[in-house]
Amino acid sequence: MEWTGRLDQIEGVRRRAVVHRIREQASAGRVADRLLKGFSADQMASAICVFSYFSHLANIAADRKQARHREHHESAGPLPLMGIEITLSRTATGRLRPKAPLRSGHFSAWSGR
């Protein structure tokens, strides 16, 4: 069988496997299994190579996306203090004080100045 036909078969298996995994459709998984069981040893070796290449390329694409994302945020400069960092810095500088004294077992609302 020529490569185009094999790639079409492998793509059919991949699509059904994705549908089975993401949408949890058992019928798609059964069809993918049936297609794989019908592969000859040569076709199975080809499928393994194609899936390996695809996985490798997907990992490269994910790494590049993460690098672009990191570069974008690094070029934007430092992030302002947010969340727990700003709360801790305000507490340390005395700019954050309780509205009422804390009693044992009692949580008080906090306010920033």
C-alpha positions in Angstrom: 0.0 0.0 0.0 1.3 3.5 -0.8 2.1 6.0 1.9 -1.0 8.1 1.2 -3.3 5.2 1.8 -1.4 4.3 5.0 -1.5 7.9 6.2 -5.3 8.0 5.6 -5.7 4.8 7.6 -3.5 6.1 10.4 -5.4 9.4 10.4 -8.7 7.5 10.7 -7.3 5.6 13.8 -6.0 8.9 15.3 -9.3 10.7 14.9 -11.3 7.9 16.4 -8.8 7.6 19.3 -9.2 11.4 20.0 -13.0 11.1 19.9 -12.9 8.1 22.2 -10.6 9.9 24.7 -12.1 13.4 24.6 -15.7 12.6 24.2 -15.6 9.3 25.9 -17.3 7.6 23.0 -16.8 3.8 23.4 -17.9 3.2 19.8 -15.0 5.3 18.4 -12.6 3.3 20.6 -13.9 0.0 19.3 -13.6 1.2 15.7 -10.0 2.4 16.3 -9.2 -1.0 17.9 -10.7 -2.9 15.0 -8.7 -0.8 12.5 -5.5 -1.4 14.4 -6.1 -5.1 14.6 -6.5 -5.2 10.8 -3.0 -3.7 10.2 -0.3 -6.0 9.0 3.1 -5.9 10.8 4.4 -3.5 8.2 1.4 -1.2 8.5 1.7 -1.3 12.3 5.4 -0.4 12.1 4.4 2.5 9.8 1.7 3.6 12.2 4.1 3.6 15.1 6.6 5.7 13.2 3.9 8.2 12.2 2.6 8.5 15.7 6.1 8.9 17.0 6.8 11.7 14.5 3.5 13.4 15.3 4.2 13.2 19.0 7.6 14.7 18.6 6.4 17.5 16.4 3.5 18.2 18.8 6.1 18.5 21.7 8.2 20.9 19.6 5.2 23.0 18.9 4.2 23.1 22.5 7.8 24.1 23.6 7.8 26.9 21.0 4.5 28.2 22.2 5.7 28.2 25.8 8.9 30.0 24.7 6.9 32.6 22.8 4.6 33.1 25.8 7.5 33.4 28.2 9.3 35.9 25.9 6.2 38.0 25.6 5.8 38.3 29.3 9.5 38.9 29.9 9.5 41.8 27.4 6.5 43.3 29.2 8.6 43.9 32.3 8.1 42.8 35.8 4.6 42.0 37.0 3.0 44.2 39.8 2.6 42.5 43.1 -0.6 40.6 43.2 -2.5 38.3 45.5 -0.6 36.9 48.4 2.5 38.9 47.6 0.7 42.3 47.9 -1.1 41.2 51.1 2.1 40.1 52.7 3.9 43.3 51.7 1.1 45.5 53.0 1.1 43.5 56.3 4.8 43.8 56.6 4.7 47.6 56.1 1.8 48.1 58.4 -0.5 49.4 55.6 -2.9 46.5 56.3 -4.6 46.4 59.7 -7.6 44.6 61.2 -10.8 46.6 61.6 -11.3 45.1 65.1 -9.1 43.2 67.5 -8.8 39.5 66.8 -10.2 37.2 69.5 -9.5 33.5 69.8 -11.5 31.6 67.2 -12.8 34.8 65.6 -11.9 36.0 62.1 -12.0 39.7 61.5 -12.4 41.5 58.2 -9.2 43.2 57.1 -8.9 46.6 55.4 -6.1 48.2 53.5 -5.1 51.8 54.0 
